[in-house]
Amino acid sequence: MEAELEAELQKLQAEVTDLEKQLQDQRRVMDFDFRGNLLHTLGVVCSQSAVPMERQMLALRLQEEVDELEEDLKRQTQMNGIRVVSCRRRREEESLEKKAVAERAGGSISAQRVCVSGVCSELSFQVEFKLSELKFGSRTKQTLSDLNIVMEESDLQSFSSFLSRVEESQDLLLFFRTLRTFCERCDERRRTFAHLQTEHPSIVSLPEGQRSEVMTLSLPQLPGCVLLVHWSVQVNKEGGVKSSVELLPKIPENALQLFQSSPVAGAAEAFHSLQRILGVEGALETVVMAMSHDQ
């Protein structure tokens, strides 16, 4: 019986120790994140000895600052199209070697692990990295390392080599810039396909929905004859984003035998010429309109 009680007591002591450690980590994160007026305000509001009137005024001021930050975040989201869903931070100990180097240089070093989840257009992402802060008096230098990026969508094959390069170079800005451009190109494709399908539902269909890379054009009076429009958005290792739109005719073999020469010869090149003159949307609109006149 005594052995069981002793084991239970040790278990409770271990839990208490773990909770105390978590509390210390949270306090360190707050010390790391909150500075200046914000830290002072939180200290006064949480203080038991603060004058009620002073506490109320500072609480109102704190609320104003929070509202301003929320408005700024909203503006940033509208400008860059990236919405942050969550941001988690936890204190992380630097190596003894780095601490010793910083101390010998007359400074100090601290670090935290940051995990940011967000959405750009309809693409979800999660970015995790280590943020180190080196202080020399009033000067502060921050460095980013251990970058890891996860894209939840499994069909983004063009992103794989690019993400590997970003993680290797620790270039987080390049990732967000490329992600935004990629999403803009995909949104352009989605809007164009949706518009054409809405205007010409009897001709245009999207086999995989509005986010599909493929749009099919067909006429009821010509069963089996289909024009496939393949609109891909590719990302290279350097972060360059390129759209490619191809027109691929699909005609049954028995129908091709009715013509002395191939009726689809040069169709792809003719479509490319239309793109150079009218742009992608104009070229697609022209092809669809030409088919609608044959109905």
C-alpha positions in Angstrom: 0.0 0.0 0.0 2.8 2.4 1.0 4.6 1.6 -2.3 1.5 2.4 -4.3 1.1 5.7 -2.5 4.8 6.5 -3.0 4.5 5.8 -6.7 1.4 8.0 -7.0 3.1 10.8 -5.1 6.1 10.7 -7.4 3.8 10.8 -10.4 2.0 13.9 -9.1 5.3 15.5 -8.3 6.4 14.9 -11.9 3.2 16.4 -13.2 3.7 19.5 -11.0 7.3 19.9 -12.2 6.1 19.6 -15.9 3.4 22.2 -15.3 5.8 24.6 -13.7 8.2 24.2 -16.6 5.4 24.9 -19.1 4.5 28.0 -17.0 8.1 29.3 -17.2 8.2 28.7 -20.9 5.0 30.7 -21.4 6.4 33.5 -19.3 9.6 33.5 -21.3 7.6 33.7 -24.6 5.6 36.7 -23.2 8.9 38.4 -22.3 10.2 37.7 -25.7 7.1 38.9 -27.6 5.8 41.8 -25.6 8.0 44.9 -25.3 7.7 48.6 -24.6 4.3 50.1 -23.9 2.5 46.8 -24.5 4.6 45.0 -21.8 4.2 47.9 -19.4 0.4 48.0 -19.9 0.1 44.2 -19.3 2.1 44.5 -16.2 -0.1 47.3 -14.7 -3.3 45.6 -15.7 -2.2 42.3 -14.1 -0.8 44.0 -11.0 -2.7 43.6 -7.8 -1.5 47.0 -6.5 -2.6 49.0 -9.5 -5.0 51.9 -9.0 -8.4 50.9 -10.5 -8.7 54.0 -12.6 -5.2 53.6 -14.0 -5.9 49.9 -14.7 -9.0 50.8 -16.6 -7.4 53.5 -18.7 -4.5 51.3 -19.6 -6.9 48.5 -20.5 -8.7 50.8 -22.8 -5.4 51.8 -24.4 -4.4 48.2 -24.7 -7.7 47.5 -26.5 -7.1 50.3 -28.9 -3.7 48.9 -29.7 -5.1 45.5 -30.3 -7.8 46.9 -32.6 -5.2 48.8 -34.6 -3.1 45.6 -34.9 -6.2 43.7 -36.1 -7.0 46.4 -38.7 -3.4 46.3 -39.9 -3.5 42.6 -40.2 -6.8 42.8 -42.2 -5.2 45.4 -44.5 -2.1 43.2 -45.0 -4.3 40.2 -45.8 -6.3 42.2 -48.4 -3.0 43.4 -49.9 -1.1 40.1 -50.2 -3.9 37.6 -50.2 -2.4 35.5 -47.4 -4.5 34.9 -44.3 -2.8 33.7 -41.1 -5.0 31.1 -39.4 -2.8 30.4 -36.4 0.6 31.4 -35.0 2.2 29.3 -32.2 5.5 30.1 -30.5 7.5 28.3 -27.8 10.8 29.1 -26.2 13.7 27.1 -27.3 17.1 26.8 -25.7 20.1 27.7 -27.7 23.2 25.5 -27.6 25.8 26.2 -24.9 28.3 27.0 -27.7 26.2 29.7 -29.2 25.5 31.2 -25.8 29.2 31.2 -25.0 30.0 33.0 -28.3 27.4 35.6 -27.7 28.6 36.2 -24.1 32.2 36.6 -25.2 31.0 39.2 -27.7 29.3 41.1 -25.0 25.8 40.1 -26.0 23.1 37.5 -25.4 21.1 35.1 -27.5 17.6 33.7 -27.3 15.4 31.6 -29.6 11.9 30.4 -30.2 10.2 27.9 -32.4 7.5 29.5 -34.6 4.7 27.6 -36.4 2.5 29.6 -38.7 -0.6 28.1 -40.5 -2.4 30.0 -43.1 -4.3 30.1 -46.4 -3.6 31.8 -49.7 -6.6 31.7 -52.0 -7.7 28.1 -51.4 -4.2 26.6 -50.7 -3.3 25.8 -47.1 0.2 25.9 -45.8 2.2 25.5 -42.6 5.5 27.1 -42.0 7.7 26.2 -39.1 11.1 27.7 -38.3 13.5 28.7 -35.5 13.9 32.4 -34.8 17.1 33.4 -33.0 17.6 36.8 -31.6 21.1 38.1 -30.8 21.3 41.3 -28.7 24.3 43.6 -28.3 23.1 46.5 -26.1 20.4 48.4 -28.0 21.1 46.5 -31.2 19.2 43.4 -32.2 19.8 40.9 -34.9 17.3 38.1 -35.8 18.1 35.0 -37.9 15.9 32.3 -39.3 16.9 28.6 -39.5 15.5 25.1 -39.6 12.8 26.1 -42.0 10.1 23.5 -42.8 7.2 24.1 -45.1 4.2 21.8 -45.6 1.5 22.3 -48.3 -1.6 20.3 -47.6 -2.7 19.8 -51.2 -1.2 16.6 -52.7 -1.5 17.7 -56.3 1.0 20.5 -56.2 3.8 18.5 -57.8 5.4 21.6 -59.3 6.0 23.0 -55.8 8.1 20.1 -54.5 11.5 21.1 -56.0 10.8 24.7 -55.2 10.0 24.0 -51.6 13.2 22.0 -51.3 15.2 24.9 -52.5 13.4 27.4 -50.2 14.0 25.2 -47.2 17.7 24.9 -48.2 18.2 28.6 -48.7 15.9 29.6 -45.7 14.3 32.2 -48.0 10.9 32.6 -46.4 10.1 35.8 -48.3 10.6 34.0 -51.6 8.1 31.3 -50.6 5.4 33.8 -49.7 6.1 35.8 -52.9 5.9 32.8 -55.1 2.9 31.4 -53.3 1.0 34.6 -53.9 1.9 34.7 -57.6 1.0 31.0 -58.0 -2.4 31.5 -56.4 -3.1 34.6 -58.6 -2.4 32.5 -61.7 -4.6 29.7 -60.5 -7.4 32.2 -59.6 -7.2 33.7 -63.0 -7.6 30.2 -64.5 -10.5 29.4 -62.2 -12.3 32.7 -63.0 -11.9 32.2 -66.7 -13.1 28.6 -66.7 -16.1 29.5 -64.5 -17.0 32.5 -66.7 -17.0 30.4 -69.9 -18.9 27.6 -68.3 -21.6 30.0 -67.0 -21.9 31.8 -70.4 -21.8 28.6 -72.5 -23.0 25.6 -70.4 -23.9 23.5 -73.4 -20.3 23.7 -74.7 -18.0 24.0 -71.7 -17.6 21.5 -69.0 -15.0 21.2 -66.2 -14.5 17.5 -65.4 -12.7 18.2 -62.1 -14.5 21.3 -61.0 -13.6 24.9 -61.2 -10.1 24.3 -59.9 -9.4 21.8 -62.7 -6.5 22.3 -65.1 -8.6 20.9 -67.9 -11.7 22.4 -69.7 -13.5 20.4 -72.4 -15.3 22.0 -75.3 -17.8 19.8 -77.2 -21.0 20.1 -79.4 -24.0 17.7 -79.0 -24.2 17.3 -82.8 -20.6 16.1 -82.9 -20.4 13.3 -80.4 -16.9 12.2 -79.6 -15.3 15.3 -81.0 -13.8 17.3 -78.1 -11.4 20.1 -77.7 -9.4 19.8 -74.5 -7.9 23.0 -73.0 -5.1 22.2 -70.6 -4.1 25.2 -68.5 -1.2 24.4 -66.2 0.6 26.6 -63.7 4.2 25.6 -63.1 6.8 26.8 -60.5 10.5 26.3 -61.1 13.2 25.9 -58.5 14.0 29.6 -58.5 10.4 30.6 -57.7 9.4 31.6 -61.2 5.7 31.0 -62.0 4.7 30.3 -65.6 1.3 29.6 -67.1 0.9 27.3 -70.1 -2.4 26.9 -72.1 -2.6 24.2 -74.7 -5.5 23.3 -77.1 -5.7 19.6 -77.7 -8.2 18.3 -80.3 -9.7 14.9 -79.7 -11.5 13.4 -82.7 -12.5 9.7 -83.2 -10.4 7.7 -85.6 -13.4 6.9 -87.8 -14.2 10.6 -88.2 -10.6 11.4 -89.2 -10.9 8.9 -92.1 -13.5 11.1 -93.7 -10.9 13.8 -94.4 -8.1 13.7 -97.0 -5.9 15.7 -94.6 -6.0 16.0 -90.9 -8.6 18.5 -89.8 -6.7 19.3 -86.6 -3.3 19.9 -88.1 -2.0 23.2 -87.0 -4.8 23.7 -84.4 -2.4 24.1 -81.5 -0.2 26.6 -83.4 -3.2 28.6 -84.5 -4.4 28.7 -80.9 -1.0 30.0 -79.8 -1.2 32.7 -82.4 -4.6 33.7 -81.0 -3.1 33.9 -77.5 -0.3 36.2 -78.7 -2.9 38.5 -80.3 -5.8 38.4 -77.9 -4.4 37.0 -74.7 -5.4 33.7 -73.0 -8.9 34.8 -72.1 -9.6 36.4 -75.4 -8.3 33.3 -77.3 -10.5 30.9 -75.3 -13.5 33.2 -75.7 -13.0 33.3 -79.5 -12.8 29.5 -79.7 -15.9 29.0 -77.6 -17.8 31.7 -79.5 -16.9 30.0 -82.8 -18.2 26.7 -81.6 -21.4 28.3 -80.3 -22.2 29.7 -83.7 -22.2 26.1 -85.1 -25.0 25.1 -82.7 
